[in-house]
Amino acid sequence: SSPSPESQGRWQHQPSEQKRDRDGSPAAGDRQELQGAMAPSSPVAEASWAGSEEGAQGPEEESADAARAALLARSIRKDPLMRKASLVMDFLLERYTKKEPITQNGMLNVIGRKYKQHLPEILSRASERVELVFGLELKEVDCSRNIYTLVNKFSLGVEEGSSDEELPKSGLLMALLGIIFTKGNRASEEEIWDFLNVLGIHAGKKHSIFGEPRKLITKDLVQKGYLIYRRVPNSDPPGYEFLWGPRAYAETTKMKVLEFLAKVNDTVPSAFSSQYEESLRDEEERARPMPIQL
């Protein structure tokens, strides 16, 4: 029985130095690539930490953020385990939408038997990304037969009354609200797409869960009041930015979003010092009784 993702330390891959034998170990070329791969932190972790100490950023800091995002994207493309994790993620989502069982054998068929010894690491990465982006948590329901299921974890009311296939959108929305929060309560369109592209979500490319992503974030979530999408004042050429919408303020809090980011980063909310202080102020303001107008 392979260990569940929860029992695996994150990013602890240590490939074997031995040559490939009949047990299905990676071939020499793959092994060399594995040894050189640097497993990145999660995309939300990268984006949130990049913005967590921001005040008003200058051009140099913004360029550094863009460089970090580009480096992260390249490192994911070069990392064979991350590529395999992307395949497993697609497999998990396909099984989820079709309401079919998720089996270890099915995952091995997707990644190839030679990667069998790396399945725990690959599954850990895939499950982390699925949880992060889609709000779905992978749970092992039958240890003897290595059968898993995905359960919805995050709830923001965004899909109230909707089908199970639409529930994961709330996970993406929480991540977007987190990016906006750590960028000083407004994130440029470029910053949002840098984040989404790293996750394999691209404008103009239909997604199995989200449909057309640009429509989702610039129209659907805007019309529902979760996001504000507007032109940056006095920008030339025109630039656009995202802010929290009124419904986001009504249905969640900055502290809840910060707790989400903290979980993604394996830390505590207070680690985001400036955002934590802002969240505490927000909690205090929400706790104050509303004045009664006669």
N, C-alpha and C positions, 0 to 999 in steps of 0.2 A: 504493500500500500504506500503510495507516495504521500509525503507530508502535505498538509493543506497549506494554502498561502500564508495563513496566520502564523504557522510554525516556522516559516522561513524568514531569516533575517533579510532586510531589504538590501539589494545591491551587494550580495556577498559572493558573487560568482568567482570561483577559482578553477579555471580550466586545467585539465590534466596535461602533464608534460609528455606523457607516453604517446607513442605512435598509435594510430587508429588500429584497433583489432576488431574481432568479430562481434563485440558487444554493442557496436553501433556508435562508438565514440566519433567525434568530428574528424574529418580528414585533415591532413597537415595544413592545407591552405585555410580552411575554416578555423582551425585551432589557432593559427597565427593571428588571424583577424580577431578571434575571441580574446586572445591575450592582450591585444592592443586596445581593445574597446574600453572606453571609460563610460560606465553607466551613469547617465545624468540624473539629476533630481527631477521630480515631476514638473511638468510645465507650469502648473499653477504655483508650485513652490518657487520656481525660478522667477516668475513674473511678480509674485507677491513680495518676495524678499528684495527684488530689485527696486520695488517702489516703497518698501516699508519705512525707510528713513527719509523719504522725500519731503521736502517742503516745496518751495518753488524751484524746480530744476532749471539749470541753465543748459545751453546747447551741448556742452561737453558731457554732462551727465546723461542727457537724453541719447546722445550718440553711443555712450557706453552701454546703455540699456539695449539699444538696437543691436549692438555688436554681440552682447550676451545672448540675445534671442536667436540671432543668426548662428552663433556657435552651438547653441543647444540643438537647433534644427539639424545642423551638419553632423553633430555627434550621434543623433538618433539615426540618421541615414546610414552612418558608417558602422553602427553597432549591429552585428548579425542577430544577437539575442533580442534587441528591440524590434528588429524587422519581424522576427518570428512572433514576438509578443503582439505585434499589430495583426498578424494573421490569426492568432488565437483570439484576439479581441473581436475581430470580424466574425469568427466562428461562434463565439459566445453570444453575440448580438443576434446572429441568424437563428440560433437555437432558441433564444429568448422570444423573438418575435413570432417564431413558428410554434412556440410552446412545446418544444421537443427536449428530451433529456440531454444533459451535457455530460459526456463520458470522457474518461482519460484516453481511451482508445481513439475516440474521435479527434481529440486534440493531437495525439501522436500522428494520426494520419495527415493532419494539417501541416505540422512542422517537419515531419520526416523522422523515421526511426533513429537515425544517427544522432538526433538531438535529445534522445530519451533521457539521458542523464542530466540534461539541463532543463527538463520540463518544470521542476519546482520553481526555478528562477524565472523562467519564461512566464509561467502561470502567475507568479507573484507580480510581475510587471504588468501583465495583461489585466489582472484583476484590479490592480491599483488604478490603472487608466480608466477601466470601465466604471469603477466607483467614483472616480474624480469627475469624469465628463458626463456620465449618464445617471449618476446617483443610484447605481445598482451594485449591490454587495454580493460577492460570490461566496456561497456556503456549500460545504460538503454535506450531503444528506444521506449518503450511504458509503461508509468508509470501506466496507468489505468489497464493494464493486466499483469504488471510485466514481461515484455519480454526484454531480454538483447541480446547483440551481442558482439563479440570480433573483434577488429580492430587492424591491424598491426601498431606498433608504432615506432620501430627502423629500420633504414635502413642503411646498410653498403655496399650494392652492392653485398653481398655475394651470394644472390640468384637472381641476375638480370636475368629476363626472365624466372624465375622458377615459378612453380605453387604456389597457395596460401598456400597449405599444407606445403611447404618448407620455407615459409617466417619466421616462428618463430626461425629458426636457428640463425638469425642475433642477436636476443636478447641474446641467450646463448653465442654467440661469444663476444658480448660487455661485458658480465659478466666475461668471461674468461680473456679477455684483461685487465679488471679492477683488477682482482686478481693478474695477472702477474705484473702489474704496481705497486701495493701496496706492493708487495714482493720484491721490488728492481729491477724490470724489468726482473726477472726470478723467476719462481715458480717451485718447485719440483713436480714430478709426484704424490707423496703422497699428497701434498697440494691440487693439482687439484682434485684428486679423493675424498679427504675428503670433499671438497666443493660439488662435484657432488653427492656423496652418501647422503648427508644431503637433497638434493633436490629429492631424489628417483631415481637418474640416476646411474646405476651400470654397470660396465664392464661385458660383456658377457650376459647381459639381454637386449633383444630387446625392444626398446622404441617406442611408437606409433608415435612420431614425429621425433625422431632422429635416429631411426634404432638402429644399434649396436654402442653404444657411444664410445667405444675404437677406432673403425675404424674411426668414425667421427673426433675425436680430434687428433689421431696420424697419420692418413693417409689423409682423405678427406681435412680437413682444412690445413694440411701441404702441400699437393699437390697444393692447390689453393693459397698458399703463405700467408695465414693469421697467421699461427703459425709455429714456429720452434720447433721441438722435437729432442733433442739430448742427448747424454750421458754426464754426468757431468765429466769434466776432472779429471783424477787421482782418480776417485771414485772406491772403492773396499770394498764390492761388488759393481758391477756397479749400478749407480743411474742415473736417467734421469730427465730432466727438460724441461720446456716450456718457450719460449720467443716469443715476437711479431715477425711475419714474415714481409717481405718487403711490401706485399700488404696491411697489416694492417697499416703500417706507411704511405702508399700512400693514403689510402681511409678514414682514420680517423686521429684524433690527440689525444695527451695525455689529452688535455683540454676537448675534447668532452667525452672521457672515464671518466674523473674525474667528469664531470657534470652528467654523468649517475650514478656514484657511489654516488654523493651528493644527487641526487633525491631519490635513494634507501634508503639512510640514513636520509632523511628528514632534510638535512642541506645544506650548501653552499660549493662550491669547496674549498674555502680558509680554511675550517675546517681541510682539509688534508694538513697541513702546508708544509711539505717537498715535497709532490707530486704537490702541487699548485705552489710552486716556480719552480720546474722542468718543469711544464707545461708552465709557463710563459716564461721560457728560450726557450723552444721548439717553442712557438709561435713567439718569436723574431727571432729565427733562420730561421723559415719558411718564415718570412716576408722579410728577406734580399734578394736583387736581386742576382740571380745566376751570377757568373762571366762569361763573354763572352770569349770563347776560340777561338782565330783566327787560 
